[in-house]
Amino acid sequence: MDLIKFEQDVDYESSRIDPISNMKDEQECIIPFIKTEASNLPDYGYGSYGETHQTSNASDAKKEEEIRAINCHEMKCEIKEEVITVKEEWNDTKILEPEAQLNSTYSLNEILTLLEEGGIHVQADKEIEVYIQPPNNANENLTDDDSGDEDAVTLSNLPGSQLLAPAELPQLFENNDVNIEEVICITNKCTDQPPKKVRKEGNKKTYKWCKRPLDINMTNWPEKQNVHNELSPMELFFLFFDEDVISLILDKTNLYAALRNRVGDVTTNELYCFIGILLLSGYVTVPRRRMYWETALDTRNELVLSSISRDRFEFIMTNIHVCENDKLNKEDRFAKVRPLYDALNDKFLQYAPHEENHVIDESMVPYYGRHGLKQFIRGKPIRYGYKIWVGATSKGYTIWKDPCQGKSTTVNPTYKDFGLGAAIVLQYCDILTSAGIFPYHLYFNNFFGGLPLLEELKNRNIKASCTMRENRIATCPLKDSTVMKKTDRGTFDYKTDRERNIIVMKWNDNNIVTAASNAIGIYPLHQVTRFSQKEKKHIKIPQPHLIHECNKHMGGVDRSDQNISLYRVAIRGKKWYFPLIFDCIESAEQNAWHLHCINGGKLDHLTFRRRLVCNLLETYGKGYSSRSGRSQKKLKKDSRYDHLDHFVAPQEKQIRCRQCHMKCTTRCMKCDVGLHTKCFIAFHTKS
């Protein structure tokens, strides 16, 4: 341990004494001090050091009474400057000699900070003398003593009043040519607090606002003739989960199982059955997934039991992968599922319907485990889970999905200046225009909206409308929101930039709504119904055309989420990426049903899903044998045309032929219906 020499001399009757000339008469009090490196000195903040200890013995109490009496008689009291000698060891190899002295006055805390940050360079084993003036409360009744044990004093427990006391530092320099004023400036720069971070503002664009209608470019949307194909639910689903996607899952799953020394490769038929059971769990839910294979009649599912065994299903659940763990992109936190999302995004875009209006919004995939990217959004239907950026048509067909990674979201570097929300919109525009350049119309909410984004989309010949936040309208001289709240409902105000042809408006509804567009104006006005608390009845208020169109086309992503949430996969796993893989399967099934409706299909979502599940399990399962009794007509409606494993089997009992309705003694083993040999081909061929 090194020692700090704390020297003090108190004279209550004389005036201030020069500390240098009276060093010989000083009373010395040696205080043990723990040696620390100059670069590792503790924090000298005084927030927790200003503790006050009241004296308890009689001598200290008497001394306090004398001090109080001196203060009452206004006697002049001066405390000789204290000298703290701190022995610091530096790793600097240069030998510096004292050449000049810095007379600038700082607090003790600032000087100790200089020592900590290396603002003073001295030779090793060289002592630094710091002259400390009396603290501010030196003449008060009670002064701040050193906190803690007086026998173990360190720089960490100096009182706050002492740290704030003025001090003088003899600074050492390397040569005589150093200017004292320059050194003071340099030292002041070291002791000043670091400047606050100022957000860099780019070249601000100036807008010329005026109150005039928006110039609307009446660009006609080129219609395409849609081919109405009567495809079965399974055929529509295979448009997305085709051989390429299935091969991706099979290869990565079998590779992962082989690296873990797990015997038994997954086959294509088993993977299709696995997907079918996942979709079935959305509308036939059991508390535990093993209950599908139980022998109890209340939970036993004959279709599941006859398609794949329980152990093979759990083997796929344990090993399912869509990537190689040795080749993951470390910058992508969703690299485990990125190949599947990329493959499906290409398929979604390839078979997307030709529509003008598109929506960019965020979606949530429920997840209740632990993961760094799991989010909590209050007020949402799904509060816990992964956030997904979604681009879809206004009717609910999903075209693009990208898991949100927060600030580390992978976007085009050229779009970083626009911000995260605008970069997501521009990235979706690149995906749309890759399939063809058309005058699309995009709708998005205030998270993405901004005037620079509308201007950029205008330059790309893409129409856009969105809600806006008030701090993003670039000082547009609209009425203040507090003033508009006091006006009648239905009141609106708008301004237009002539050069860029962008309109910004506010509308007073239940709250103030701010919106902007580069393609839709205010007029014509629409009439909407609202309930008036004042009049206690429903009233009609005017609604601008921009708000009307946003409400009409903004719900595409919400409609897709609603379709998925109705029959969401109920089987849960232990891996953090299971919900994301299941979300891809559900999105493909939802898009398949959407195409079915566009092509004139009459099936609702539940019926479509049931037929898809039955077709998958019947076609690719081990073999289904129905129970005794009258067979359902719709049970084999799709699998009868798959041309797989249909064999003629004789039987002793005569039954009706399903094709000609005459009695026969043969049947189809897979369809489990009576058929004549002559009717076999006609029954399994679409007319």
TAHU-V665717 format. One record per residue. N is the residue number from 1. PHI is phi in whole degrees, 0 to 359 (* if undefined). NEAR is the number of other ideal C-beta (glycine too) atoms within 12 Angstrom. Layout:
n={N,N}
phi={PHI,PHI}
near={NEAR,NEAR}
This chain:
n={1,2,3,4,5,6,7,8,9,10,11,12,13,14,15,16,17,18,19,20,21,22,23,24,25,26,27,28,29,30,31,32,33,34,35,36,37,38,39,40,41,42,43,44,45,46,47,48,49,50,51,52,53,54,55,56,57,58,59,60,61,62,63,64,65,66,67,68,69,70,71,72,73,74,75,76,77,78,79,80,81,82,83,84,85,86,87,88,89,90,91,92,93,94,95,96,97,98,99,100,101,102,103,104,105,106,107,108,109,110,111,112,113,114,115,116,117,118,119,120,121,122,123,124,125,126,127,128,129,130,131,132,133,134,135,136,137,138,139,140,141,142,143,144,145,146,147,148,149,150,151,152,153,154,155,156,157,158,159,160,161,162,163,164,165,166,167,168,169,170,171,172,173,174,175,176,177,178,179,180,181,182,183,184,185,186,187,188,189,190,191,192,193,194,195,196,197,198,199,200,201,202,203,204,205,206,207,208,209,210,211,212,213,214,215,216,217,218,219,220,221,222,223,224,225,226,227,228,229,230,231,232,233,234,235,236,237,238,239,240,241,242,243,244,245,246,247,248,249,250,251,252,253,254,255,256,257,258,259,260,261,262,263,264,265,266,267,268,269,270,271,272,273,274,275,276,277,278,279,280,281,282,283,284,285,286,287,288,289,290,291,292,293,294,295,296,297,298,299,300,301,302,303,304,305,306,307,308,309,310,311,312,313,314,315,316,317,318,319,320,321,322,323,324,325,326,327,328,329,330,331,332,333,334,335,336,337,338,339,340,341,342,343,344,345,346,347,348,349,350,351,352,353,354,355,356,357,358,359,360,361,362,363,364,365,366,367,368,369,370,371,372,373,374,375,376,377,378,379,380,381,382,383,384,385,386,387,388,389,390,391,392,393,394,395,396,397,398,399,400,401,402,403,404,405,406,407,408,409,410,411,412,413,414,415,416,417,418,419,420,421,422,423,424,425,426,427,428,429,430,431,432,433,434,435,436,437,438,439,440,441,442,443,444,445,446,447,448,449,450,451,452,453,454,455,456,457,458,459,460,461,462,463,464,465,466,467,468,469,470,471,472,473,474,475,476,477,478,479,480,481,482,483,484,485,486,487,488,489,490,491,492,493,494,495,496,497,498,499,500,501,502,503,504,505,506,507,508,509,510,511,512,513,514,515,516,517,518,519,520,521,522,523,524,525,526,527,528,529,530,531,532,533,534,535,536,537,538,539,540,541,542,543,544,545,546,547,548,549,550,551,552,553,554,555,556,557,558,559,560,561,562,563,564,565,566,567,568,569,570,571,572,573,574,575,576,577,578,579,580,581,582,583,584,585,586,587,588,589,590,591,592,593,594,595,596,597,598,599,600,601,602,603,604,605,606,607,608,609,610,611,612,613,614,615,616,617,618,619,620,621,622,623,624,625,626,627,628,629,630,631,632,633,634,635,636,637,638,639,640,641,642,643,644,645,646,647,648,649,650,651,652,653,654,655,656,657,658,659,660,661,662,663,664,665,666,667,668,669,670,671,672,673,674,675,676,677,678,679,680,681,682,683,684,685,686,687}
phi={*,270,240,260,266,256,248,209,222,248,226,274,250,266,284,297,253,294,291,282,283,244,294,287,268,285,271,258,232,274,245,294,221,281,287,228,291,296,278,240,295,286,289,260,297,256,296,249,258,277,272,245,244,277,285,243,276,289,294,294,295,294,296,293,295,296,297,295,292,298,294,295,272,53,277,281,237,232,252,297,302,272,240,251,255,252,264,245,250,242,272,289,272,282,260,251,256,291,237,213,232,267,261,290,258,226,280,298,298,293,293,295,295,300,296,292,275,79,285,237,253,227,287,301,65,267,270,246,262,241,267,251,278,300,291,294,259,294,263,279,297,237,254,281,274,296,285,94,286,291,275,225,274,231,292,279,238,290,293,296,295,286,293,272,291,297,214,238,239,285,274,257,232,272,213,277,276,282,278,296,296,295,294,296,296,296,294,296,295,290,275,294,290,298,294,290,289,253,292,287,255,289,293,291,272,261,242,253,265,210,264,208,296,280,283,268,270,279,274,283,278,287,279,240,280,278,273,271,257,275,265,286,305,291,294,293,293,287,296,258,267,272,296,295,292,295,294,301,292,297,297,289,291,293,295,296,294,292,293,263,58,254,276,112,286,279,262,296,297,293,292,295,294,299,295,297,291,299,292,295,294,287,239,235,258,232,298,234,291,290,290,296,256,288,276,295,289,284,238,296,246,296,293,290,298,273,265,207,284,295,294,291,297,289,296,292,299,284,248,298,214,233,205,262,294,279,236,281,280,292,280,259,281,248,295,294,239,299,301,290,296,295,295,288,299,294,290,299,290,296,254,291,291,278,231,278,269,228,233,243,206,250,231,237,253,296,204,243,273,251,198,293,258,290,240,237,238,289,87,270,301,246,274,247,156,266,271,236,282,230,243,213,284,292,265,115,280,278,255,213,225,212,299,279,244,71,292,271,299,281,233,297,302,289,258,294,292,279,99,295,299,293,295,296,295,294,294,292,297,298,292,294,288,292,269,147,269,226,282,293,236,257,234,204,267,287,292,265,292,185,295,300,293,297,293,295,293,297,293,270,63,242,279,210,219,200,277,228,268,295,276,241,262,54,52,292,283,274,296,293,297,296,285,291,296,274,272,290,294,100,288,218,219,210,219,231,265,294,295,264,58,237,246,234,216,233,225,267,246,299,216,281,250,250,219,211,199,244,216,241,260,277,258,280,279,246,256,237,261,225,266,264,291,287,268,60,198,280,232,257,232,284,231,297,297,298,294,298,290,297,295,286,248,282,266,294,291,296,293,296,298,295,298,289,290,295,225,291,303,265,282,242,241,260,268,292,266,302,301,287,295,295,296,295,295,292,294,295,293,294,293,297,294,296,294,298,290,296,278,90,290,252,280,281,296,294,297,300,293,296,294,296,295,297,294,295,286,285,282,253,279,293,146,247,240,287,285,295,122,291,282,281,290,269,293,246,295,261,287,291,253,278,59,233,60,262,234,272,230,281,212,282,278,278,227,282,286,290,270,255,65,262,289,214,243,231,209,271,293,280,283,57,225,286,211,287,297,288,266,296,290,295,290,264,238,290,276}
near={15,21,19,32,25,27,29,29,27,28,21,23,12,17,13,20,21,17,29,18,13,20,21,11,18,24,18,18,20,17,29,19,27,21,19,24,18,29,16,17,28,23,19,31,21,29,14,17,30,25,21,18,18,14,18,9,10,10,11,17,16,13,19,21,16,19,26,18,16,22,20,13,12,9,18,15,25,22,28,30,34,34,33,37,26,37,27,37,22,25,15,20,9,16,15,22,15,22,18,24,19,36,17,27,22,33,30,37,33,32,39,37,31,35,37,26,22,19,30,37,27,32,22,18,14,24,23,35,32,41,31,37,28,28,31,21,22,29,23,18,20,23,29,26,25,30,25,19,13,16,12,15,27,26,39,23,30,40,33,28,31,38,37,29,34,26,39,28,37,26,33,30,25,19,14,11,11,22,15,19,14,17,28,22,16,22,29,19,16,27,28,17,10,10,7,7,6,6,6,8,8,11,8,11,19,13,26,19,26,19,21,17,21,33,20,22,18,11,15,9,15,14,11,14,7,16,14,13,16,19,29,30,40,38,28,35,41,31,32,40,40,25,18,21,34,32,19,32,37,30,26,34,35,28,24,28,24,18,15,16,9,20,11,20,21,36,22,26,27,35,38,38,38,45,46,46,43,45,44,39,33,31,25,29,20,24,14,16,28,23,23,36,26,19,14,13,10,11,20,20,34,24,35,38,29,27,37,37,22,25,15,28,35,26,26,40,33,22,34,40,35,37,30,21,18,13,15,20,20,10,12,22,26,39,27,30,39,31,31,37,37,28,29,42,37,25,34,38,32,21,33,35,31,24,28,27,36,43,44,48,42,33,42,33,42,32,32,18,19,11,24,14,30,27,25,17,19,9,8,20,17,29,16,22,32,40,35,41,40,42,42,47,37,34,30,38,37,49,43,40,46,35,43,32,27,18,13,18,27,27,27,20,11,13,25,18,20,29,25,29,31,35,31,41,44,38,31,42,39,25,31,37,21,18,22,15,14,27,27,39,36,50,44,44,30,26,26,41,40,38,38,33,42,42,26,29,42,30,17,23,20,36,35,48,49,46,35,37,25,25,14,27,34,27,18,31,19,31,26,17,22,12,14,25,19,13,20,18,28,27,26,35,30,37,30,32,32,17,15,28,31,45,46,46,41,38,41,31,28,15,14,29,36,40,46,54,47,39,35,40,33,32,21,16,21,23,16,23,16,21,15,16,11,10,13,8,11,13,18,17,26,25,31,39,31,44,39,27,31,38,25,22,37,33,23,35,38,29,29,38,33,19,34,41,25,21,31,32,38,26,35,23,25,16,23,25,34,31,38,43,43,37,39,42,46,42,42,43,47,45,43,42,42,38,40,35,27,25,24,14,24,11,27,18,32,21,22,35,40,32,37,45,42,41,41,42,41,41,39,33,37,22,26,33,20,23,16,8,8,12,22,16,11,16,28,31,27,34,37,33,26,27,17,22,22,27,19,25,23,18,18,9,13,15,24,20,24,29,26,17,15,17,17,28,19,28,34,34,23,33,38,30,35,31,37,27,21,15,25,29,19,18,31,27,14,16,9}
